[in-house]
Amino acid sequence: MYFSIVEVKPLKDYKLLLTFENGEKRIFDMNPYLSKGIFKELKDENVFKTVRISYDSIEWSNEADIDPEVLYEESTVYKP
C-alpha cells in the first residue's frame, strides 16, 4: 500500500510521528537504521531533528531519505 507523507515530527528516542495522506498517524522507529550507512549521521540529534517532507516522503539535511512504503509498513499505529 502506498500513501504519501504529509507531516513529520521528530520525537524522543529517534522516533518519528508520521501523518499519511489518508489521515493515519503512525510511529516509525529509526533505531534499527542508525548503524547503517548515511543513517549513522542521524545519531546526532541536531541532524535527526532536521527531518522534513520531501515530495511524498521524508528527508534529512544530510540527504538521507526513506521510501514512504517502508515508513508505512514498518511503523505502528499512533495511540495518543
C-alpha positions in Angstrom: 0.0 0.0 0.0 1.4 3.4 -0.9 0.5 6.6 0.9 2.3 9.9 0.8 3.5 11.5 4.0 2.0 14.9 4.6 3.5 15.7 8.0 6.5 14.5 10.1 7.6 15.3 13.6 10.8 14.1 15.3 10.2 12.5 18.7 12.4 11.4 21.6 14.4 8.1 21.2 14.8 8.5 17.4 11.2 8.0 16.6 9.1 9.9 14.1 5.4 10.8 14.2 4.2 10.5 10.6 0.9 11.6 9.2 0.0 9.9 5.9 -2.3 11.3 3.2 -5.1 9.0 4.4 -5.1 10.9 7.7 -3.5 8.0 9.6 -0.8 8.8 12.2 1.9 6.2 12.7 5.2 6.0 14.7 8.4 4.9 12.9 11.4 3.8 15.0 14.7 4.9 13.4 16.9 3.0 15.9 17.4 -0.1 13.7 18.7 2.1 10.9 21.2 4.2 13.0 24.0 1.8 12.5 23.8 1.7 8.7 25.4 4.0 6.1 24.2 7.6 5.9 21.8 7.0 8.7 24.7 6.9 11.2 24.8 10.7 10.9 21.3 10.8 12.4 22.7 9.7 15.8 23.5 13.5 16.1 20.1 14.7 17.5 20.6 18.0 15.8 20.8 16.3 12.4 17.9 13.9 13.3 15.7 16.9 14.1 16.2 18.4 10.6 13.7 15.8 9.1 11.2 17.4 6.7 8.7 16.5 4.0 10.3 15.9 0.6 7.9 15.2 -2.2 5.8 12.3 -0.9 8.3 11.1 1.7 10.8 12.5 4.3 14.4 13.7 4.1 17.1 15.0 6.4 19.6 17.8 5.9 22.3 15.1 5.2 20.1 14.0 2.2 19.2 10.6 3.9 15.7 9.5 3.0 13.4 6.5 3.3 10.8 5.2 0.9 7.2 6.0 2.1 6.2 2.4 1.6 8.9 1.3 4.1 7.8 4.0 6.5 4.2 2.8 6.4 4.8 -0.9 6.5 7.4 -0.8 9.3 5.6 1.8 11.5 3.0 1.3 14.2 -0.3 3.0 14.7 0.0 6.1 16.9 -2.0 5.9 20.1 -2.0 9.3 21.8 
